[in-house]
Amino acid sequence: MPKRIVVDDDGIRTEGGPGYPWSEIVSVGICVLVLPPADQRLRYLDVGHVSGDFLELNEDLDGWPEAVAAIMARSGRPGPDLDPEPVGGCVEIWPARTVGG
């Protein structure tokens, strides 16, 4: 049974599994891979930890769309449109970056 992604005031985690508190998360990106031979697209969240470790949370986990929406809302900016997302890369959705300060 797939685990559910949880995004709340405490941080990002899977129910009954690994996770990080917000104070230890350095970045969150939405990444897209293309898997051969049929060029299947796979999206996942890449959650970076201060230690250099990371979590990869695949889109097939329960609650993935809600987790993306919650992270984007927390960043205070609109996130990327997931459908035309460029393949083979990542787009950072957290933290919110400011220009010039």
C-alpha positions in Angstrom: 0.0 0.0 0.0 1.5 3.4 -1.0 2.4 5.8 1.7 0.8 9.3 1.8 2.9 12.5 1.6 2.2 14.8 4.5 3.1 18.6 4.3 2.2 20.5 7.4 3.6 23.1 9.8 6.1 20.5 11.0 7.7 19.7 7.6 7.5 17.2 4.8 7.3 13.4 5.4 5.5 10.2 4.4 3.1 8.6 6.8 5.1 6.1 8.8 8.2 6.9 6.9 11.1 9.4 6.4 10.8 13.1 6.5 12.4 16.4 7.5 11.3 19.4 9.6 11.1 22.8 7.8 14.1 24.0 9.8 16.3 21.4 8.1 14.9 21.7 4.6 17.0 23.7 2.3 15.0 23.4 -1.0 12.2 21.5 -2.7 12.0 21.0 -6.4 9.7 19.4 -8.8 11.7 17.2 -11.1 10.7 15.4 -14.3 12.4 12.3 -15.7 11.8 10.4 -19.0 12.0 6.7 -18.7 12.9 4.6 -21.7 11.9 2.7 -23.7 8.4 4.4 -24.0 9.5 7.9 -22.8 7.2 7.6 -19.8 7.3 10.9 -17.7 7.9 10.5 -14.0 7.5 13.5 -11.7 8.8 13.7 -8.2 9.5 16.1 -5.4 13.2 16.5 -4.5 13.4 17.6 -0.9 17.0 18.7 0.1 18.2 18.5 3.7 20.9 20.6 5.4 23.1 17.5 5.6 23.2 17.0 1.9 20.8 14.1 2.1 17.5 14.3 0.2 14.1 12.6 -0.2 12.6 11.8 -3.6 8.8 11.6 -3.3 7.2 10.2 -6.5 4.0 11.4 -7.9 2.4 8.0 -7.5 2.3 8.5 -3.7 -1.1 9.4 -2.2 -1.5 13.1 -1.6 1.2 14.2 -4.1 -0.9 17.0 -5.8 -2.0 18.3 -2.4 1.6 18.2 -1.1 2.8 20.2 -4.1 0.0 22.8 -3.6 0.8 23.1 0.1 4.6 23.6 -0.5 3.8 26.2 -3.2 1.4 28.0 -0.9 4.0 28.0 1.9 6.6 29.6 -0.5 4.2 32.5 -1.1 4.5 32.3 -4.9 2.8 30.4 -7.7 4.5 27.2 -8.7 5.1 25.9 -12.1 2.4 24.5 -14.4 3.0 20.8 -14.0 1.6 19.6 -17.4 4.1 21.3 -19.8 7.0 21.1 -17.3 10.3 20.7 -19.1 11.5 17.1 -19.2 14.8 16.1 -17.6 15.1 18.9 -15.1 14.0 20.4 -11.8 12.2 23.6 -10.9 12.6 24.9 -7.4 9.3 25.6 -5.6 10.6 26.2 -2.1 12.0 28.4 -0.5 10.6 31.6 -2.0 13.5 33.5 -3.5 13.6 37.3 -3.6 15.4 39.4 -6.1 17.8 42.1 -4.8 17.5 41.2 -1.2 
